[in-house]
């Protein structure tokens, strides 16, 4: 027990002193607030001293005392950051960083118009091409009957659609397309050239080439297939496609003769003749199939070369 408990049990003495001889706190004061030396003051014996109350813990943070003051709340400080640029009245607001226009929108007005026109032309061309292909592969109808020639001229020969990729019986023959020409030299004399094996020339260009061109692989072969499918065994055209296939094959032959400089420098092709040499692919050693190894030659009649077919061929080459 502490001293407070002892005082609470014994209390102050008759003279106002504590058991240890010191005057008590209550006897040291009178009702007037003067010291306890004044006579005539007494302290009841039944009054005990109260132990000191425990103090509340002091917190580190601020302690609010009393009700909150009346009036408007203080304004919070503005967040720190770069100051916004001031714009003049009527001026366009500044474009924030990261939202600048990209793509076509970033181009000048004239460039945007040119790009829009180019995209429109591409879109229209693609729609026309898809429509032509659809009419070409669709069953016979009123549109194909009325505009069949326009559709064929658009499709053949570059965009022809066929099912040969899925043919159950692939080609088993080697077909070589050859051409010779009747040329007129600079001195006015005419002479006939030898046979140029155009298929062999394409084959040499493809051998060892990792990325051969589509022209070297398919142009001549498809032109000959197109001609054969539109002519009978007497080389008579069957319909309008026959005339188209003949003109296409003739023009390819003129361009190939130009490439080989047929007839010498300055020579002009007046007439040409095309032929095919077909040989069967030999059967494998383990097969009992017997095939003929005798080549089959098909010669076409001589064709006169019009000026329109020569303007990008030998005539232009000799002019250079």
C-alpha positions in Angstrom: 0.0 0.0 0.0 1.1 3.5 -0.7 1.0 6.6 1.6 -2.4 7.5 0.3 -3.9 4.3 1.6 -2.3 4.8 5.0 -3.6 8.3 5.3 -7.0 7.1 4.3 -7.0 4.5 7.2 -5.5 6.7 10.0 -6.6 10.1 8.8 -5.1 13.3 10.2 -4.4 13.7 13.8 -6.3 15.9 16.2 -3.9 18.7 15.5 -4.2 18.3 11.8 -1.0 16.5 11.2 -0.4 13.2 9.5 1.2 10.3 11.2 4.6 11.3 9.8 4.3 14.7 11.6 3.6 16.9 8.5 0.5 19.0 8.4 -2.2 17.6 6.2 -3.1 19.3 3.0 -6.7 19.9 4.1 -5.6 21.5 7.3 -3.1 23.7 5.5 -6.0 25.5 3.8 -9.0 27.2 5.2 -12.1 28.3 3.5 -10.6 31.7 2.7 -7.8 30.2 0.7 -5.1 31.4 3.3 -2.7 29.0 4.8 -3.6 26.6 7.5 -2.0 28.6 10.3 -5.3 30.4 10.9 -6.9 29.5 14.2 -10.4 28.2 14.5 -10.4 26.0 11.4 -10.9 22.3 11.8 -11.2 19.4 9.5 -13.7 16.6 10.2 -12.2 13.3 11.1 -14.4 11.5 8.8 -13.0 13.3 5.7 -10.4 11.1 3.9 -8.0 12.1 1.2 -8.9 10.9 -2.3 -6.3 9.3 -4.4 -5.2 11.2 -7.5 -7.1 10.2 -10.6 -5.1 8.7 -13.5 -4.4 11.1 -16.4 -5.6 10.2 -19.8 -2.8 9.2 -22.3 -1.5 12.1 -24.4 -1.7 11.3 -28.1 0.8 12.6 -30.6 -1.8 14.0 -33.0 -3.9 17.1 -32.5 -6.8 16.8 -30.1 -10.0 18.7 -30.9 -11.5 20.4 -28.0 -15.0 21.6 -28.0 -17.5 21.9 -30.8 -16.3 22.7 -34.4 -16.2 26.4 -35.1 -19.1 27.7 -37.1 -18.5 29.3 -40.6 -17.3 28.1 -44.0 -14.8 25.3 -44.1 -11.3 26.3 -45.1 -10.5 25.7 -48.7 -8.1 22.8 -49.4 -5.0 23.7 -51.3 -5.0 23.1 -55.1 -3.1 20.1 -56.3 0.3 20.7 -57.6 1.0 20.4 -61.3 1.9 22.3 -64.4 -0.1 25.4 -64.9 -2.7 25.3 -67.7 -1.9 27.6 -70.6 -4.3 30.5 -70.9 -6.1 30.8 -74.2 -7.5 33.9 -75.8 -11.3 34.2 -76.2 -12.4 32.7 -79.4 -9.2 30.7 -80.0 -9.2 26.9 -80.4 -8.4 25.0 -77.2 -5.0 23.5 -77.1 -4.8 19.8 -78.0 -3.6 17.8 -75.0 -0.5 15.7 -75.3 -1.1 12.1 -76.5 -4.3 12.8 -78.4 -2.7 14.2 -81.7 -4.5 12.9 -84.9 -2.9 9.9 -86.6 -3.2 8.2 -90.0 -5.1 10.0 -92.8 -6.4 12.6 -90.3 -2.9 13.8 -89.7 -2.3 14.6 -93.4 -3.0 18.0 -95.0 -6.4 18.6 -96.5 -5.3 18.0 -100.1 -3.6 14.8 -99.1 -6.7 13.6 -97.3 -8.8 14.2 -100.4 -6.3 12.3 -102.6 -6.1 9.4 -100.2 -9.9 9.2 -100.0 -10.2 9.2 -103.8 -7.6 6.5 -104.1 -9.4 4.3 -101.5 -12.7 4.9 -103.4 -11.1 3.8 -106.7 -9.7 0.7 -105.1 -13.0 -0.2 -103.4 -15.0 0.3 -106.7 -12.4 -1.8 -108.6 -12.6 -4.6 -106.1 -16.4 -4.6 -106.2 -16.4 -4.7 -110.0 -13.9 -7.6 -110.0 -15.8 -9.6 -107.5 -19.0 -9.0 -109.5 -17.3 -10.2 -112.7 -16.0 -13.3 -111.1 -19.4 -14.1 -109.6 -21.1 -13.8 -113.0 -18.4 -15.9 -114.6 -18.8 -18.9 -112.3 -22.6 -18.5 -111.9 -25.0 -20.5 -114.0 -26.2 -19.0 -117.2 -28.5 -16.1 -116.6 -29.8 -12.9 -118.3 -26.8 -10.9 -117.2 -24.3 -13.4 -118.6 -26.2 -13.7 -121.9 -26.3 -9.9 -122.4 -22.8 -9.1 -121.2 -21.0 -12.3 -121.8 -18.3 -10.8 -124.0 -17.5 -8.1 -121.5 -17.3 -10.6 -118.7 -15.0 -12.9 -120.7 -12.7 -10.0 -121.7 -12.3 -9.1 -118.0 -11.7 -12.7 -116.8 -9.6 -14.3 -119.5 -6.9 -15.1 -119.4 -5.5 -13.8 -116.1 -8.4 -14.4 -113.8 -9.8 -17.7 -115.3 -11.5 -20.0 -112.8 -11.2 -23.7 -113.2 -11.0 -26.9 -111.2 -7.7 -28.4 -112.5 -6.2 -28.2 -109.0 -8.6 -30.9 -107.9 -8.3 -33.0 -111.1 -8.2 -36.7 -110.2 -6.1 -37.4 -113.3 -3.2 -35.0 -113.5 -1.3 -34.1 -116.7 0.8 -37.0 -118.0 2.3 -35.2 -121.0 5.0 -32.7 -121.7 3.9 -30.0 -124.1 6.5 -27.8 -125.7 5.3 -24.6 -127.5 7.5 -23.5 -130.3 7.4 -20.5 -132.7 9.1 -19.3 -135.9 8.7 -16.1 -137.8 9.0 -14.5 -141.2 11.0 -11.3 -140.6 11.9 -8.3 -142.8 15.4 -7.0 -142.3 16.6 -3.4 -142.6 17.6 -3.9 -146.2 14.0 -4.9 -147.1 14.8 -8.6 -147.6 12.6 -11.2 -145.9 13.7 -14.4 -144.4 12.3 -17.2 -142.2 13.8 -17.9 -138.8 14.2 -21.3 -137.2 12.0 -22.7 -134.4 12.3 -21.1 -131.0 11.4 -23.5 -128.2 9.6 -21.1 -125.8 8.8 -23.7 -123.3 12.4 -24.8 -123.0 13.4 -21.1 -122.5 10.9 -20.8 -119.6 12.2 -24.1 -118.1 15.8 -22.9 -118.1 14.7 -19.7 -116.4 12.9 -21.7 -113.7 15.6 -24.3 -113.0 17.6 -23.2 -110.0 15.4 -20.2 -109.3 13.9 -20.3 -105.8 11.3 -17.7 -106.6 10.4 -18.1 -110.3 7.9 -15.6 -111.6 4.3 -16.4 -112.4 5.0 -15.4 -116.1 7.7 -18.0 -116.5 5.6 -20.7 -115.0 2.2 -20.2 -116.3 1.8 -17.6 -119.0 2.8 -19.6 -122.0 1.2 -22.8 -120.7 -2.1 -21.2 -119.9 -2.2 -19.4 -123.3 -1.8 -22.7 -125.1 -4.4 -24.4 -123.0 -6.8 -21.5 -123.7 -6.2 -21.8 -127.4 -6.7 -25.6 -127.5 -9.9 -25.4 -125.5 -11.5 -22.8 -127.9 -10.5 -24.4 -131.2 -11.3 -27.7 -132.8 -8.9 -30.2 -134.4 -8.9 -28.2 -137.6 -7.8 -25.0 -135.7 -11.2 -23.4 -136.3 -12.3 -21.0 -133.5 -15.4 -21.9 -131.5 -17.1 -18.6 -130.7 -15.8 -15.3 -129.6 -13.3 -16.8 -127.1 -11.5 -18.5 -129.9 -10.6 -15.2 -131.5 -9.5 -13.8 -128.1 -7.3 -16.8 -127.4 -5.7 -16.5 -130.9 -4.8 -12.9 -130.4 -3.5 -13.6 -126.9 -1.2 -16.4 -128.0 0.0 -14.4 -131.0 1.0 -11.4 -128.8 2.9 -13.6 -126.4 4.8 -15.1 -129.3 5.7 -11.6 -130.6 7.0 -10.5 -127.2 9.1 -13.7 -126.8 10.6 -13.2 -130.3 11.5 -9.7 -129.4 13.2 -10.9 -126.2 15.3 -13.4 -128.3 16.1 -10.7 -131.0 14.8 -12.9 -133.8 15.9 -11.8 -137.2 18.7 -9.6 -135.9 18.9 -5.9 -135.1 16.1 -3.8 -136.7 14.1 -6.8 -138.0 10.3 -6.6 -138.1 8.1 -9.7 -137.7 5.6 -9.8 -140.5 4.2 -13.3 -139.9 4.6 -16.1 -137.4 3.7 -19.8 -136.9 3.1 -21.6 -133.6 3.3 -25.4 -133.1 3.2 -27.7 -130.1 5.3 -30.9 -129.6 3.6 -33.3 -127.1 5.4 -36.3 -125.6 4.1 -38.7 -123.0 5.7 -38.9 -119.6 7.4 -42.3 -119.4 5.9 -44.8 -117.0 7.8 -45.7 -113.8 10.0 -48.8 -113.8 7.6 -50.8 -111.6 4.6 -50.1 -113.8 3.5 -52.5 -116.5 1.8 -49.6 -118.5 3.1 -49.1 -122.0 3.0 -45.6 -123.4 4.2 -44.3 -126.7 7.4 -42.2 -126.8 6.7 -40.8 -130.2 6.0 -37.0 -130.1 2.8 -35.6 -131.5 3.3 -32.3 -133.4 0.5 -29.8 -134.0 1.2 -26.9 -136.3 -1.0 -23.9 -136.5 -1.4 -21.9 -139.7 0.7 -18.8 -140.4 -0.6 -15.7 -138.7 -0.1 -12.1 -140.0 1.1 -9.8 -137.3 -0.9 -6.6 -137.2 0.7 -3.3 -136.3 -1.1 -3.3 -132.9 0.8 -6.4 -131.8 4.1 -5.0 -132.9 4.1 -1.6 -131.3 5.4 -3.0 -128.0 7.4 -5.8 -129.6 10.2 -5.9 -132.2 9.3 -2.5 -133.8 9.8 -0.7 -130.4 12.9 -2.6 -129.6 14.5 -1.8 -132.9 13.6 1.9 -132.5 15.6 1.9 -129.3 
